[in-house]
């Protein structure tokens, strides 16, 4: 009996899976695209239908369809398995069936509720009034449908009646956070709708399933909360449920995750309207905290996709406090922060309504945190008054203390000193006192510059091209007979040995694995992959090989010259005259070899590093 993994792979093609996220182009027997995991202008990401795998030659990542989903979605294997199983129509039986049944029921009831709310927004009297209001807020029909906006009627059991008719019990609705229980004077329990007379914003998990709702009050419901006797709040949200954890879900992330990865930044706003209007304005990498304060879990989730976050919280006092708290949390999470200043508008949604281009410009010109706070604080307080100086130091220095870069600190100490008209020594003294206590170490662990994605060096790329060209060459054995190992790195030298001992079919069929150290497997797979992407004609492969060998030979010589120079200096310091002379002689020999092109046709054919019938290298 096949495993669920085998069933999924038999039903899905990796080209279709990857192609649902990236724009793939045919490249010989494979497909290629711009890598979503690092910034690049020339495609180095390849998908192989034959191998049912993918690999990027720029950042070295690769794997099967499960590995791709893990990387692109930022999830662990169990979640990737579930997502692909849903797509393939494969039933997973590895977990407790009762647990699957309970979660499935909650997903089903939330989906039924979302459809009910959507229909009410479109057809009911109250819903049509709510839609008119949303249009006045500049929400487009396309945005409404994309985010599945809805309306909860001003009735005690409008949704419950719908769910009962669909076969759900009131207890199911309660566990999904859609119904609230109450008891009458006879202590008989009954339920009523949690959401009444509200514009509804469904909340989705990473795979796009409805897991909860946020509701904004609309109209004159006249309904009071039976438990508290208070008028309903402006916004209410689904409480904690087995499928909804408000501290771990970001509104809009299901739509924003791929844009965040591609743009290498997330735009973080406060409310649902801010997020969907930002998407409507073309900033697809936008998410919202939605009804709760920013948490470490939120930032860890975002960090799966990018370490860059642009914060755009409201300009009121609560928004300012949220921004400062978010900055410190982001620093603790090792993220880099910029801040959007929404001048002249209360929130991003208002700015998009007035001028979508202004919002796009504001996001593009987001300021580094220190620039933002220094400008804001020096405008808020008078820098030349004693109280103003103290206030500026009190507000700004704890933020400056978050940065780990002493050069950056020194710059801002100078700026503060000049703005306040005080000596830098006094500012340094206050900065030391302002440094946050227990949060200092984790805050310093990941601030300052963006960490670049790992990329291959020129030497590594050159070695791989030479080996890949040799692997696909028609006269490989003849070629190798005329060639001394030109490679420098250990894995490349191992592969070169394989080329001399193994036949091509063994390499292509993975038959080499048994006799090779596991630490070299990834490198060898990379070269085999690369061989499929090189030009297919013998002449083109020959030219690639010859030029690569020529450059590698030069790199080896340059590397040896650098090492010899270090040895010569050490021998001279130690007074070892004979050793110094020998090293100088060797240095001159290697240098002379660099001056004379190792692939020059003036050399005897037997000494050329490629067969006599191969073309001459290109002149550089």
Beta strands, then each sheet from edge to edge (+ up, - down):
strand 1: 25-27
strand 2: 30-33
strand 3: 45-48
strand 4: 53-56
strand 5: 62-63
strand 6: 150-152
strand 7: 179-183
strand 8: 189-193
strand 9: 198-204
strand 10: 210-217
strand 11: 235-237
strand 12: 266-269
strand 13: 286-288
strand 14: 308-312
strand 15: 336-339
strand 16: 367-368
sheet 1: 1+ 2- 3+ 4- 5+
sheet 2: 6+ 9- 10+ 11-
sheet 3: 7+ 8-
sheet 4: 13+ 12+ 14+ 15+ 16-
end
